């Protein structure tokens, strides 16, 4: 079975395994042959929408510290993914909005988790230098401000209020600066 045919749950497990292996192999001196093999698996994982979503959930929300200082080979694989622009745009907005929701609910632990995801996503966006991502972020910002456009349905589905939309717009500005 190729990664593009994986269920979301299977892709979550594969992402966890791959990130654990990346993390353990980064502390040892690995061969370029091993690096190439790892990148091949990552590229396959990032070739499908569901598996890309699972990777970003695991990578950005997990305890693995690779997301705090993303290795170049992971950046290269993410940039090659056709889904990266839309997924990272949505991820930045969702984590920013959920931080506000958790704060309102008095759930500081989950608020901190959402803040970490937003911070990691922002750093990743800034390091990618991706034109498609920049375009999606600008489209998202426009939709957040006007409640129309490409991402209007996404904003409506998650029922983001004015405070959340404003915070998400500011997060996008920060990521693009």
C-alpha positions, 0 to 999 in steps of 0.5 A: 500500500502506498502512502497516498492510499492510506487512511488518516489514522494509518498516515498518523502512525506512519508520520509518528514512526517517520518523525521518531526515526528522523529524530533518532537518526539526526543525533547520529551521523547517517549516510546520504543513502539513508537520508535519501531513503528517509526523504523518499518515504517523507515525499510519499507521505506528503503526496496525498491530501489525507496523509499530508494532513496527518503529517502536519498534525503529527509534526506541528502538534506532537512532542517531537522537537524537529518542528522547532528547528526544521531540517532542510530535507523536511522543508524540501519535501513539504515544499514539493507537496501540492497540499502544503499551501492550503493545509498550512494556511488552514493550520495557522488559522485553526491553531490561532482561533483555537488558542482563543477558544481554549483561553475562553474556556479556561483551558490553559494547557490546550491554549498553550498547545494551540500557541505552540502549533501556531508558532511552529506553523509560522516559523515553517511558513517563514522558512518555506519561502513558497509562492503558492503558500503566500498566495493562499495565505493572502486569500485566507486573510481576505476571506477572514476580513470579508467572510467571502472568497475561497475560504469563506466556507471554511470560516463558516464551518468552524464558526469563527467570530470577529475576535478569532478572525482578527487574530488569525489575520494578524497571525497571517501578517506576522507569518508573511513578514 
